Amino acid sequence: MLVHETEPYNAEPPPGALLAQLTPLDTFYGRNHGPIPRIDPARWRLRVDGLVDHALELSIDELRRRFPERKLVATLQCAGNRRADLMEFRDIPGQVPWGPAATSTACWSGVRLADVLASAGLRREAAHIAFTGTDVSQQTDPPAPFGGSVPAAKALSDEVLLAWAMNDEPLPAAHGAPLRVVVPGWIGARSVKWLQRITARTEPSDNYFQTEYSILPPEADPRTAAPGDGITLGPIALHCAILQPDRDARLPAGPTEVTGYALAGEDRTVARVDVSPDNGGSWTHADLDAPENPWTWQHWRTTLTLPAGETELLARAWDSTGAVEPESPATVWNPRGYANNSWAGLHVTCHT
């Protein structure tokens, strides 16, 4: 793992480790805003309150007993994925320089959030569902638990889970045990870990991190920005990354396999990936895996004939609506470094 910070722990795997459809637990990226909490599963309870007919307090055993189990393969992606590319265009002080691997896929096991909300008697006026974790961030003043919310329409969708397992193994402490939210198609910050409370509300969560995860105008100062100054992030933006070859690799000239992943976000799928061996001078269509479901990445691959010398490989994705990624990091740069979905670029040197 490439460890960006040890406390809080923030780390991503080398890009080449993401070539499989499911990411092993010890390779799954870790994004945290505070220390990993120590939770006794026997004493832990989930509280469901707010705009419901009757509040609930549920143990893990009660969740397993009262609601049908559901499994779903879904990709999670940090909103700061590929921030390092934005930093090359213009510095972003105080932010983690994520590469292309703050993205991972697992088979999640748990119960549908919709089933739990139905059991609590969700009221019609509830427009947003807020989540609060047990982890406490020092980023806020005073320190406060991490949290966020999604609209009720998303929360009630079949794919949103309260998960207690990954890849048929118990959820590790580092990934939110005993229970976490999984909101497929949305930025990873909405999939709150170490979940302790679900609250039905008329308005979005007032947790600091609900609006901290927003796109500010390029000229804004994140230190003084008001909560309403940015575009609050929800669905993942159409995204593509190159996994192999390695950045700045030295390769023999000639046929070279180039591989990567693409992810459309929300319930869209990737329709096409174009790859260029010459900084956009020419393009070829990559072979693209069919999606397992709308909530997962799609791997792609192609073989390019590379000449001797230095070259810039590029990749761009198109989604099922016909949208294509923007060309340059300059067009999407923002002072928090979120949602970089510009074309993926990779410099290599080929020798004879």
Residue frames relative to the residue before (quaternion, step in Angstrom):
aa qw qx qy qz dx dy dz
M 1.0000 0.0000 0.0000 0.0000 0.00 0.00 0.00
L 0.3404 -0.6789 0.6082 0.2309 3.52 -1.17 0.68
V 0.1559 -0.8192 0.5496 0.0516 3.57 -0.29 1.29
H 0.2446 -0.7849 0.5573 0.1157 3.57 -0.55 1.20
E 0.7777 -0.0173 0.0352 0.6274 3.58 1.10 -0.77
T 0.3547 -0.7368 0.5319 0.2202 3.56 -1.07 0.68
E 0.7997 0.0319 -0.0046 0.5996 3.63 1.13 -0.62
P 0.3964 -0.3532 -0.7845 0.3204 1.50 -0.56 2.43
Y 0.5702 -0.6247 0.4248 0.3228 3.53 -1.19 0.66
N 0.1017 0.7705 -0.6187 0.1146 3.55 -0.74 1.16
A 0.1929 0.7964 -0.5326 0.2119 3.55 -0.43 1.23
E 0.1117 -0.7659 0.6294 0.0690 3.54 -1.24 0.58
P 0.5050 -0.6419 0.4704 0.3341 3.60 -1.13 0.52
P 0.6051 -0.4788 0.4387 0.4605 3.59 -1.26 0.05
P 0.6242 -0.5900 0.3423 0.3810 3.62 -0.94 0.78
G 0.6521 0.5500 -0.3201 0.4121 3.59 0.97 -0.81
A 0.5935 0.5798 -0.3650 0.4223 3.60 1.25 -0.28
L 0.6647 0.5278 -0.2954 0.4386 3.59 1.25 -0.19
L 0.3933 0.7558 -0.4530 0.2622 3.59 1.20 0.39
A 0.6271 0.5160 -0.3439 0.4714 3.62 1.20 -0.35
Q 0.6094 -0.5670 0.4002 0.3835 3.58 -1.18 0.48
L 0.7624 0.2353 -0.1450 0.5851 3.60 0.99 -0.84
T 0.3443 -0.7418 0.5439 0.1883 3.56 -0.98 0.89
P 0.4572 -0.6771 0.4899 0.3043 3.64 -0.74 0.93
L 0.6320 -0.5781 0.3591 0.3708 3.57 -1.09 0.71
D 0.7119 0.4518 -0.2753 0.4618 3.60 0.97 -0.79
T 0.6685 0.4605 -0.2920 0.5057 3.58 1.33 0.03
F 0.4988 0.6702 -0.4151 0.3601 3.58 1.26 -0.33
Y 0.5073 -0.6743 0.4321 0.3181 3.59 -0.77 0.99
G 0.2207 -0.7676 0.5881 0.1275 3.56 -1.23 0.55
R 0.0161 0.7815 -0.6224 0.0413 3.56 -0.77 1.10
N 0.0810 0.8110 -0.5676 0.1162 3.57 -0.58 1.18
H 0.2836 -0.7544 0.5700 0.1598 3.55 -1.24 0.54
G 0.7739 0.1355 -0.1026 0.6101 3.56 1.32 0.02
P 0.7055 -0.4276 0.3246 0.4626 3.59 -1.26 0.03
I 0.5344 -0.5974 0.4869 0.3471 3.56 -1.17 0.61
P 0.3478 -0.7761 0.4802 0.2147 3.62 -0.52 1.10
R 0.3674 -0.6811 0.5852 0.2422 3.54 -1.26 0.49
I 0.0023 -0.8230 0.5636 -0.0711 3.58 -0.49 1.21
D 0.3108 -0.7173 0.5929 0.1935 3.56 -0.94 0.91
P 0.3765 -0.7597 0.4751 0.2355 3.63 -0.36 1.17
A 0.6287 0.5541 -0.3475 0.4207 3.60 1.06 -0.64
R 0.7394 0.3896 -0.2190 0.5035 3.59 1.10 -0.63
W 0.5231 0.6661 -0.3980 0.3525 3.56 1.26 -0.36
R 0.0046 0.7735 -0.6338 -0.0042 3.57 -1.12 0.73
L 0.3147 -0.7091 0.5992 0.1979 3.54 -1.19 0.68
R 0.1741 -0.7816 0.5920 0.0910 3.58 -0.80 1.01
V 0.1016 -0.7622 0.6385 0.0337 3.58 -0.96 0.94
D 0.1648 0.8093 -0.5378 0.1688 3.59 -0.48 1.17
G 0.5034 0.6383 -0.4876 0.3186 3.55 -1.28 -0.30
L 0.8139 -0.2246 0.1928 0.5000 3.57 -1.00 -0.87
V 0.4066 0.6501 -0.5226 0.3729 3.52 0.49 1.33
D 0.5945 -0.5943 0.4059 0.3585 3.57 -1.19 0.51
H 0.7934 -0.0270 0.0233 0.6077 3.57 1.09 -0.67
A 0.4312 -0.7067 0.5064 0.2412 3.54 -0.78 1.08
L 0.2322 -0.7676 0.5862 0.1146 3.54 -1.21 0.67
E 0.0537 -0.7219 0.6830 0.0974 3.51 -1.35 0.43
L 0.0157 -0.8428 0.5310 -0.0863 3.54 -0.44 1.28
S 0.3105 -0.7021 0.6082 0.2018 3.55 -1.07 0.81
I 0.6706 -0.4592 0.3709 0.4492 3.57 -1.27 0.13
D 0.6473 0.5207 -0.3265 0.4508 3.59 0.92 -0.83
E 0.6566 0.5000 -0.3147 0.4689 3.60 1.01 -0.76
L 0.6139 0.5331 -0.3476 0.4670 3.59 1.04 -0.70
R 0.6724 0.4952 -0.2925 0.4659 3.58 0.91 -0.92
R 0.7119 0.4751 -0.2617 0.4461 3.58 0.94 -0.85
R 0.7542 0.4423 -0.2237 0.4308 3.58 0.91 -0.90
F 0.7991 0.2666 -0.1203 0.5253 3.59 1.10 -0.60
P 0.5292 -0.6359 0.4465 0.3409 3.62 -1.04 0.68
E 0.4571 -0.6816 0.5034 0.2703 3.55 -1.04 0.83
R 0.1060 -0.7777 0.6191 0.0259 3.53 -1.13 0.78
K 0.1432 -0.7637 0.6223 0.0943 3.57 -1.13 0.74
L 0.0531 0.7934 -0.6025 0.0685 3.54 -1.06 0.81
V 0.3063 -0.7089 0.6036 0.1983 3.56 -1.00 0.88
A 0.1381 0.7959 -0.5717 0.1433 3.58 -0.69 1.09
T 0.3659 -0.7148 0.5635 0.1943 3.53 -1.18 0.75
L 0.1457 -0.7502 0.6370 0.1013 3.56 -1.05 0.81
Q 0.0384 -0.8010 0.5974 0.0024 3.55 -1.06 0.75
C 0.4425 -0.6725 0.5331 0.2601 3.54 -0.95 0.94
A 0.5220 -0.6470 0.4554 0.3186 3.58 -0.99 0.82
G 0.6866 0.4754 -0.2802 0.4734 3.59 1.21 -0.43
N 0.3162 0.7663 -0.5079 0.2340 3.60 1.23 0.18
R 0.8330 0.1082 -0.1488 0.5218 3.57 -0.97 1.01
R 0.2485 0.7668 -0.5467 0.2267 3.59 1.05 0.69
A 0.5696 0.6164 -0.3864 0.3826 3.60 1.07 -0.68
D 0.6298 0.5286 -0.3409 0.4557 3.61 1.07 -0.67
L 0.6339 0.5042 -0.3330 0.4826 3.59 1.06 -0.68
M 0.6407 0.5410 -0.3226 0.4390 3.58 1.04 -0.79
E 0.5999 0.5510 -0.3652 0.4507 3.59 1.15 -0.51
F 0.6485 0.4936 -0.3130 0.4877 3.56 1.14 -0.61
R 0.7657 -0.1527 0.1298 0.6111 3.58 0.95 -0.96
D 0.5395 -0.6605 0.4108 0.3223 3.57 -0.85 0.94
I 0.1293 -0.7505 0.6433 0.0789 3.55 -1.26 0.63
P 0.2114 -0.8327 0.4963 0.1249 3.61 0.19 1.24
G 0.8337 0.2783 -0.2000 0.4330 3.51 -1.21 0.69
Q 0.6481 0.5075 -0.3230 0.4669 3.60 1.24 0.10
V 0.5568 -0.6070 0.4562 0.3368 3.57 -1.20 0.63
P 0.3479 -0.7641 0.5044 0.2016 3.64 -0.75 1.00
W 0.0596 -0.8432 0.5341 0.0154 3.57 0.56 1.15
G 0.3329 -0.6958 0.6009 0.2097 3.52 -1.18 0.73
P 0.7561 -0.3991 0.2681 0.4440 3.61 -1.16 -0.54
A 0.6618 0.5569 -0.2890 0.4103 3.61 1.26 -0.06
A 0.4307 0.6349 -0.5138 0.3839 3.60 1.12 0.60
T 0.5348 0.5381 -0.3921 0.5203 3.50 1.00 1.09
S 0.1340 0.7867 -0.5926 0.1093 3.60 -0.90 0.85
T 0.2543 -0.7640 0.5796 0.1251 3.55 -1.28 0.48
A 0.0214 0.7896 -0.6121 0.0365 3.56 -1.00 0.86
C 0.4137 -0.6155 0.5910 0.3173 3.49 -1.41 0.19
W 0.1723 -0.8226 0.5401 0.0446 3.54 -0.41 1.28
S 0.1255 -0.7758 0.6151 0.0634 3.58 -1.06 0.80
G 0.3414 0.7204 -0.5519 0.2447 3.54 -0.98 0.88
V 0.5668 -0.5567 0.4567 0.4003 3.55 -1.08 -0.78
R 0.5621 -0.5891 0.4523 0.3637 3.55 -1.18 0.48
L 0.5029 -0.6368 0.4969 0.3077 3.54 -0.97 0.88
A 0.6112 0.5776 -0.3478 0.4145 3.59 1.02 -0.77
D 0.6442 0.5245 -0.3279 0.4499 3.59 1.01 -0.78
V 0.6575 0.5012 -0.3100 0.4695 3.58 0.98 -0.83
L 0.6610 0.4981 -0.3127 0.4661 3.59 0.94 -0.84
A 0.6277 0.5281 -0.3404 0.4596 3.59 1.04 -0.72
S 0.6400 0.5303 -0.3219 0.4535 3.57 1.04 -0.79
A 0.6818 0.4704 -0.2789 0.4860 3.57 1.13 -0.69
G 0.4379 -0.6994 0.4601 0.3278 3.60 1.23 -0.30
L 0.0309 -0.8317 0.5542 -0.0118 3.57 0.61 1.15
R 0.3596 -0.7568 0.5103 0.1936 3.56 -0.80 1.03
R 0.6415 -0.5703 0.3619 0.3637 3.55 -1.15 0.66
E 0.6837 0.5046 -0.2989 0.4342 3.61 1.00 -0.72
A 0.5037 0.6405 -0.4346 0.3836 3.62 1.24 -0.11
A 0.0936 -0.8327 0.5458 0.0056 3.59 -0.45 1.23
H 0.7829 0.1841 -0.0929 0.5869 3.58 1.23 -0.42
I 0.2097 -0.7519 0.6129 0.1223 3.55 -1.16 0.70
A 0.1764 -0.8134 0.5525 0.0438 3.55 -0.59 1.25
F 0.1902 -0.7688 0.6050 0.0823 3.55 -1.13 0.78
T 0.0812 -0.7771 0.6228 0.0409 3.56 -1.07 0.80
G 0.2745 -0.7720 0.5562 0.1390 3.55 -0.87 1.01
T 0.5731 -0.5782 0.4589 0.3560 3.53 -1.36 0.06
D 0.5867 0.5961 -0.3689 0.4054 3.60 1.17 -0.53
V 0.2435 -0.7788 0.5695 0.0989 3.55 -0.99 0.95
S 0.2426 -0.7882 0.5559 0.1044 3.55 -0.80 1.08
Q 0.3618 -0.7117 0.5640 0.2107 3.53 -1.09 0.81
Q 0.4840 0.6829 -0.4234 0.3466 3.58 1.29 -0.05
T 0.6925 0.4321 -0.2681 0.5117 3.56 1.22 -0.47
D 0.2323 -0.7594 0.5913 0.1400 3.57 -1.24 0.40
P 0.4414 -0.3505 -0.7801 0.2717 1.56 -0.78 2.40
P 0.6963 -0.4425 0.3305 0.4583 3.62 -1.23 0.21
A 0.0003 0.8120 -0.5802 0.0641 3.57 -0.97 0.90
P 0.6120 -0.5575 0.4032 0.3900 3.60 -1.19 0.43
F 0.5178 -0.6141 0.4997 0.3241 3.55 -1.22 0.56
G 0.1464 0.7974 -0.5765 0.1024 3.58 -1.05 0.71
G 0.0429 0.7745 -0.6308 0.0177 3.52 -1.38 -0.06
S 0.2548 -0.7706 0.5635 0.1542 3.56 -1.27 -0.02
V 0.1930 -0.7236 0.6433 0.1590 3.50 -1.42 0.20
P 0.6005 -0.5442 0.4166 0.4120 3.60 -1.14 0.41
A 0.6173 -0.5749 0.3853 0.3740 3.56 -1.11 0.68
A 0.6050 0.5692 -0.3662 0.4194 3.61 1.03 -0.70
K 0.6630 0.4646 -0.3022 0.5032 3.59 1.03 -0.74
A 0.6500 0.5414 -0.3241 0.4236 3.59 0.87 -0.91
L 0.7153 0.4459 -0.2469 0.4780 3.58 1.07 -0.72
S 0.4673 0.6738 -0.4477 0.3567 3.59 1.26 0.05
D 0.6370 -0.5836 0.3538 0.3586 3.56 -1.10 0.75
E 0.6974 0.5276 -0.2823 0.3946 3.59 1.01 -0.77
V 0.6072 0.5679 -0.3713 0.4134 3.64 1.14 -0.36
L 0.0849 -0.8359 0.5416 -0.0287 3.54 -0.61 1.23
L 0.2643 -0.6321 0.6849 0.2481 3.45 -1.50 0.23
A 0.1057 -0.8730 0.4760 -0.0117 3.55 -0.13 1.35
W 0.1327 -0.7834 0.6039 0.0626 3.54 -1.11 0.83
A 0.7670 0.2560 -0.1724 0.5625 3.61 1.25 0.09
M 0.1479 -0.7436 0.6461 0.0878 3.52 -1.32 0.60
N 0.8496 -0.0047 -0.0138 0.5273 3.58 -0.90 0.94
D 0.6522 -0.5597 0.2815 0.4267 3.55 1.06 0.93
E 0.6007 0.4820 -0.3872 0.5069 3.56 1.17 0.61
P 0.6196 -0.5435 0.3875 0.4131 3.62 -1.09 0.56
L 0.5739 -0.5961 0.4401 0.3486 3.55 -1.04 0.80
P 0.3715 -0.7345 0.5131 0.2431 3.64 -0.66 1.00
A 0.6346 -0.5247 0.4034 0.3992 3.57 -1.21 0.46
A 0.6585 0.5318 -0.3152 0.4292 3.59 0.99 -0.81
H 0.7509 0.3560 -0.2026 0.5181 3.60 1.20 -0.40
G 0.7835 -0.4380 0.1625 0.4098 3.55 1.13 0.66
A 0.3387 0.7600 -0.5029 0.2339 3.61 1.19 0.20
P 0.5327 -0.1197 -0.8339 -0.0806 1.48 -2.15 1.27
L 0.8071 0.1328 -0.0564 0.5726 3.64 1.16 -0.38
R 0.0086 -0.7804 0.6252 -0.0047 3.52 -1.10 0.79
V 0.4736 -0.6148 0.5372 0.3304 3.53 -1.32 0.28
V 0.0870 -0.7439 0.6570 0.0855 3.58 -1.19 0.59
V 0.0413 -0.7961 0.6024 -0.0402 3.55 -0.52 1.27
P 0.2117 -0.8240 0.5100 0.1269 3.63 0.15 1.22
G 0.7985 0.3082 -0.2357 0.4603 3.53 -1.10 0.77
W 0.6909 0.4171 -0.2621 0.5291 3.58 1.31 -0.16
I 0.6738 -0.4915 0.3499 0.4265 3.57 -1.22 0.44
G 0.6274 -0.5969 0.3590 0.3480 3.56 -1.08 0.76
A 0.5736 0.6162 -0.3793 0.3841 3.59 1.13 -0.56
R 0.6578 0.4967 -0.3243 0.4642 3.62 1.13 -0.43
S 0.6151 0.5038 -0.3466 0.4977 3.61 1.27 -0.19
V 0.1085 -0.8677 0.4833 0.0419 3.53 0.64 1.23
K 0.3063 -0.7593 0.5556 0.1452 3.56 -0.96 1.00
W 0.8140 0.2324 -0.1938 0.4959 3.55 -1.38 0.31
L 0.0746 0.8665 -0.4893 0.0654 3.53 1.06 0.88
Q 0.0332 -0.8090 0.5867 0.0161 3.58 -0.93 0.88
R 0.8191 0.1104 -0.0399 0.5615 3.60 1.14 -0.43
I 0.0968 -0.7431 0.6605 0.0473 3.53 -1.18 0.82
T 0.0253 -0.8223 0.5671 -0.0398 3.57 -0.68 1.10
A 0.2867 -0.7432 0.5828 0.1605 3.56 -0.83 1.05
R 0.0286 -0.8276 0.5559 -0.0724 3.58 -0.76 1.13
T 0.4987 -0.6098 0.5075 0.3490 3.55 -1.31 0.17
E 0.7655 0.2777 -0.1389 0.5636 3.59 1.19 -0.59
P 0.6385 -0.5063 0.3866 0.4319 3.62 -1.19 0.30
S 0.6880 -0.4741 0.3548 0.4196 3.55 -1.26 0.36
D 0.3268 -0.7263 0.5663 0.2121 3.56 -1.14 0.67
N 0.3407 0.7350 -0.5072 0.2939 3.58 1.24 0.35
Y 0.6251 -0.5784 0.3794 0.3615 3.57 -1.03 0.82
F 0.7312 0.4669 -0.2529 0.4283 3.58 0.88 -0.93
Q 0.4790 0.6502 -0.4544 0.3761 3.60 1.22 -0.10
T 0.7904 0.2643 -0.1459 0.5331 3.59 0.88 -0.90
E 0.4932 0.6183 -0.4555 0.4086 3.61 1.20 -0.14
Y 0.6736 0.4141 -0.2760 0.5465 3.56 1.13 -0.64
S 0.4378 0.6549 -0.4940 0.3680 3.54 0.28 1.32
I 0.4693 -0.6529 0.5228 0.2831 3.54 -1.29 0.49
L 0.1766 -0.7873 0.5859 0.0756 3.57 -0.57 1.18
P 0.5872 -0.5411 0.4444 0.4060 3.60 -1.16 0.38
P 0.6451 -0.5620 0.3432 0.3876 3.62 -1.05 0.66
E 0.7149 0.4605 -0.2651 0.4545 3.59 1.01 -0.75
A 0.5194 0.6719 -0.4084 0.3347 3.64 1.23 -0.21
D 0.3311 -0.6955 0.6001 0.2158 3.55 -1.27 0.52
P 0.4000 -0.7479 0.4698 0.2447 3.64 -0.44 1.15
R 0.6197 0.5711 -0.3466 0.4120 3.60 1.12 -0.58
T 0.7830 0.2937 -0.1528 0.5266 3.59 1.11 -0.58
A 0.4414 0.7164 -0.4512 0.2971 3.60 1.25 -0.06
A 0.3891 -0.7025 0.5510 0.2270 3.55 -1.06 0.81
P 0.6758 -0.5215 0.3239 0.4078 3.61 -1.12 0.53
G 0.7354 0.4313 -0.2484 0.4599 3.61 1.00 -0.69
D 0.4886 0.7056 -0.4121 0.3059 3.59 1.26 0.01
G 0.7650 0.3594 -0.1890 0.5000 3.58 1.13 -0.50
I 0.5208 -0.5725 0.5178 0.3646 3.53 -1.40 -0.06
T 0.3401 -0.7642 0.5102 0.2001 3.59 -0.39 1.21
L 0.3931 -0.7580 0.4822 0.1961 3.55 -0.83 1.06
G 0.0273 -0.7750 0.6313 -0.0059 3.52 -1.14 0.79
P 0.8128 0.1738 -0.0938 0.5481 3.61 -0.12 -1.23
I 0.5274 -0.6224 0.4832 0.3176 3.55 -1.14 0.72
A 0.4241 -0.6783 0.5375 0.2666 3.57 -1.08 0.75
L 0.6411 -0.5126 0.4086 0.3991 3.58 -1.19 0.61
H 0.0118 -0.8436 0.5242 -0.1156 3.55 -0.64 1.16
C 0.0093 -0.7794 0.6260 -0.0239 3.56 -1.14 0.73
A 0.0149 0.7959 -0.6049 0.0189 3.59 -1.08 0.71
I 0.3718 -0.6874 0.5791 0.2322 3.54 -1.25 0.58
L 0.2205 -0.7986 0.5510 0.0998 3.59 -0.80 1.05
Q 0.7825 0.0054 0.0080 0.6226 3.59 1.08 -0.69
P 0.4937 -0.1589 -0.8543 0.0335 1.58 -2.06 1.46
D 0.6694 -0.4885 0.3748 0.4157 3.54 -1.33 0.06
R 0.6083 -0.5392 0.4378 0.3841 3.54 -1.25 0.48
D 0.8463 0.0836 -0.1196 0.5123 3.58 -0.99 0.97
A 0.2766 0.7749 -0.5195 0.2307 3.60 1.14 0.61
R 0.2880 -0.6910 0.6295 0.2081 3.54 -1.31 0.52
L 0.0253 -0.8327 0.5474 -0.0793 3.53 -0.53 1.27
P 0.5132 -0.5891 0.4980 0.3763 3.59 -1.18 0.36
A 0.5186 -0.6254 0.4789 0.3326 3.57 -1.01 0.77
G 0.5949 0.5610 -0.4220 0.3917 3.56 -1.14 0.62
P 0.7993 -0.2852 0.1897 0.4937 3.58 -1.22 -0.36
T 0.0219 0.7907 -0.6077 0.0702 3.57 -0.84 1.05
E 0.3334 -0.7334 0.5535 0.2112 3.58 -0.85 0.96
V 0.1047 -0.7673 0.6319 0.0302 3.55 -0.95 0.98
T 0.0222 -0.8149 0.5778 -0.0393 3.58 -0.76 1.06
G 0.1059 0.7968 -0.5909 0.0691 3.54 -1.22 0.43
Y 0.3835 -0.6720 0.5605 0.2952 3.53 -1.31 -0.34
A 0.1067 -0.7499 0.6448 0.1021 3.52 -1.35 0.32
L 0.0804 -0.7871 0.6115 -0.0088 3.54 -1.12 0.76
A 0.2995 -0.8008 0.4952 0.1546 3.57 -0.71 1.06
G 0.4026 -0.7250 0.4764 0.2921 3.62 1.06 -0.61
E 0.8141 0.1524 -0.1935 0.5259 3.52 -1.31 0.63
D 0.7333 -0.4004 0.2618 0.4831 3.65 -0.77 -0.86
R 0.4159 0.6909 -0.4814 0.3433 3.58 1.19 0.50
T 0.2331 -0.7384 0.6029 0.1920 3.58 -1.28 0.20
V 0.5251 -0.6042 0.4895 0.3459 3.57 -1.29 0.31
A 0.2572 -0.7965 0.5354 0.1130 3.58 -0.81 1.05
R 0.8102 -0.0412 0.0679 0.5808 3.62 1.05 -0.67
V 0.0989 -0.7475 0.6511 0.0870 3.54 -1.24 0.57
D 0.1662 -0.7671 0.6155 0.0706 3.56 -0.89 1.05
V 0.0981 -0.7897 0.6046 0.0353 3.57 -1.03 0.84
S 0.1649 -0.7929 0.5835 0.0612 3.57 -0.96 0.94
P 0.3034 -0.7620 0.5401 0.1884 3.62 -0.94 0.85
D 0.7764 0.3435 -0.1321 0.5117 3.59 1.26 -0.29
N 0.6641 -0.5522 0.3011 0.4043 3.56 0.86 1.05
G 0.7609 -0.4014 0.1984 0.4697 3.56 1.00 0.84
G 0.4431 0.6982 -0.4594 0.3243 3.59 1.21 0.12
S 0.7774 -0.0107 0.0155 0.6288 3.57 1.16 -0.65
W 0.2060 -0.7881 0.5740 0.0836 3.55 -1.21 0.57
T 0.0981 -0.7572 0.6409 0.0789 3.53 -1.28 0.55
H 0.4545 -0.6677 0.5114 0.2934 3.57 -1.14 0.64
A 0.3366 -0.7403 0.5488 0.1935 3.57 -0.85 0.97
D 0.5108 -0.5720 0.5287 0.3637 3.53 -1.30 0.36
L 0.1262 -0.8264 0.5487 -0.0022 3.57 -0.69 1.15
D 0.4147 -0.7004 0.5237 0.2512 3.58 -0.82 1.01
A 0.4835 -0.6212 0.5240 0.3252 3.55 -1.14 0.63
P 0.5083 -0.6504 0.4554 0.3335 3.61 -1.02 0.64
E 0.4922 -0.6319 0.5042 0.3229 3.56 -1.07 0.73
N 0.7312 -0.1505 0.1026 0.6573 3.54 1.21 -0.70
P 0.6902 -0.4981 0.2969 0.4329 3.64 -1.13 0.15
W 0.6784 0.5349 -0.2774 0.4203 3.59 1.22 -0.33
T 0.6687 0.5006 -0.3001 0.4606 3.61 1.23 0.13
W 0.5770 -0.5471 0.4775 0.3737 3.50 -1.33 0.33
Q 0.2400 -0.7220 0.6233 0.1808 3.53 -1.37 0.23
H 0.3133 -0.7495 0.5536 0.1834 3.56 -0.79 1.01
W 0.0977 -0.7843 0.6110 0.0438 3.54 -1.17 0.61
R 0.0429 -0.7951 0.6049 -0.0019 3.57 -1.26 0.45
T 0.0873 0.7674 -0.6342 0.0365 3.53 -1.21 0.54
T 0.3280 -0.7124 0.5761 0.2302 3.57 -1.26 0.31
L 0.1077 -0.7959 0.5957 0.0125 3.54 -0.75 1.13
T 0.3315 -0.7086 0.5823 0.2209 3.56 -1.12 0.66
L 0.1173 -0.8322 0.5418 0.0123 3.55 -0.34 1.30
P 0.3735 -0.7263 0.5301 0.2282 3.60 -0.91 0.90
A 0.6320 -0.5027 0.4101 0.4238 3.56 -1.29 0.21
G 0.6509 0.4990 -0.3881 0.4203 3.55 -1.11 0.74
E 0.6427 -0.5139 0.3966 0.4069 3.54 -1.31 -0.19
T 0.0535 0.7944 -0.6032 0.0458 3.56 -1.06 0.74
E 0.3215 -0.7191 0.5859 0.1902 3.53 -1.31 0.45
L 0.2331 -0.7541 0.6028 0.1165 3.53 -0.70 1.16
L 0.0875 -0.7875 0.6091 0.0343 3.55 -1.05 0.81
A 0.0386 -0.7707 0.6348 0.0404 3.56 -1.21 0.55
R 0.0032 -0.7857 0.6183 -0.0180 3.56 -1.08 0.81
A 0.2626 -0.7781 0.5579 0.1194 3.56 -1.07 0.80
W 0.2006 -0.7180 0.6545 0.1262 3.50 -1.36 0.59
D 0.2704 -0.7785 0.5376 0.1781 3.61 -0.96 0.74
S 0.7369 -0.4608 0.2917 0.3994 3.52 -1.36 0.11
T 0.6276 0.4965 -0.3543 0.4838 3.61 1.26 -0.04
G 0.5622 -0.6005 0.3827 0.4206 3.60 1.29 -0.17
A 0.4765 0.6631 -0.4454 0.3671 3.59 1.26 0.09
V 0.1706 -0.7685 0.6097 0.0924 3.57 -1.16 0.66
E 0.5868 -0.5866 0.4235 0.3636 3.58 -1.16 0.57
P 0.5234 -0.6083 0.4824 0.3512 3.61 -1.15 0.53
E 0.6022 -0.6409 0.3580 0.3138 3.54 -1.09 0.77
S 0.8555 0.1936 -0.0257 0.4795 3.56 0.66 -1.10
P 0.5600 -0.5819 0.4671 0.3600 3.60 -1.14 0.58
A 0.5694 0.6076 -0.3829 0.4000 3.59 1.15 -0.55
T 0.6813 0.5064 -0.2990 0.4358 3.59 1.03 -0.69
V 0.7708 0.3258 -0.1775 0.5178 3.62 1.16 -0.48
W 0.3728 0.7370 -0.4941 0.2714 3.62 1.24 0.08
N 0.0768 0.7668 -0.6338 0.0665 3.54 -1.05 0.87
P 0.6183 -0.6405 0.3148 0.3292 3.61 -1.02 0.78
R 0.6601 0.4233 -0.3421 0.5177 3.62 1.23 0.09
G 0.4301 -0.7508 0.4235 0.2683 3.58 1.24 -0.15
Y 0.4170 0.7140 -0.4670 0.3136 3.56 1.04 0.71
A 0.8710 0.2145 -0.1167 0.4264 3.49 -1.47 0.34
N 0.2131 0.7627 -0.5767 0.2006 3.59 0.80 0.95
N 0.1215 0.7976 -0.5811 0.1064 3.57 -0.34 1.21
S 0.2781 0.7454 -0.5455 0.2636 3.55 1.04 0.79
W 0.7195 -0.4184 0.3096 0.4599 3.57 -1.28 0.26
A 0.4140 -0.6823 0.5428 0.2616 3.58 -1.06 0.73
G 0.0754 -0.8053 0.5880 0.0132 3.56 -0.94 0.92
L 0.0237 -0.7961 0.6042 -0.0260 3.55 -1.10 0.73
H 0.2485 -0.7760 0.5670 0.1212 3.57 -0.72 1.14
V 0.0476 0.7797 -0.6228 0.0444 3.59 -0.93 0.94
T 0.2496 -0.7306 0.6134 0.1667 3.53 -1.33 0.39
C 0.1476 -0.7988 0.5802 0.0592 3.59 -0.80 1.03
H 0.1344 -0.7940 0.5914 0.0424 3.54 -1.04 0.84
T 0.4589 -0.6766 0.4998 0.2861 3.56 -1.18 0.52
